[in-house]
Amino acid sequence: MSKIQAVIFDMDGVLIDAREWHYEALNRALNLFGFNISRYDHLVTFDGLPTRKKLEMLSREYGLPAKLHGFLNDLKQVYTSEIVHAQCKPRFQHEFALSRLKAEGYRLGVASNSVRRSIELMMEKSSLAGYLDAVVSNQDVEKAKPDPEIYRKAMALLSVEPATTLVVEDNAHGIASAKAAGAHVMVVSNPNEVTWDRITDCIKLAETKQGTHA
Ligand SMILES: [Mg+2]
């Protein structure tokens, strides 16, 4: 039976409640040009995708000029960073979970469709950066989630196999990515569900499943 050796977290919606921040930051940038993403579209279609992907979709569906993508992307990152500086704070349950898992010997990583600068800023502001052995952003891969590349890369950096890896994910693109990479997946609906107890239960379950298939 293989023991779980690593836990890889998605960031948005798992360690950080950033959905609102991304939504607000992108809309602030889009509004300058008369475009807007509705809350409904954000939740059902855009959530969890990289900004550049969202912009491509807006160009295809609503005629957003492609020549604005670079500028909008930069502006969105500036707005996100402003919001994060004002609102991103440490959460006890996450610091507790990551510090305890780390002390128990698990290797920890974050694999997110966000850009590296956003991930580093949010992990720093939430006091989680020090627990992480690997961080993979959408700039470190050719294809973002739902492609499995980002989780494959994170597992390679942590020197672990899919069978000994638990991924914590909150949305369809990320779950598809982690499953296609072959890892065990713990699905959460929001950051409140990310606790040491729940992760430990999922680790035990994953190890039991492997035991029965072995
Ligand atoms: Mg997510």
Residues whose N, C-alpha, C, O or C-beta is under 5 A from the ligand:
A	BS01	MG	D10 D12 G13 G48 D170 N171
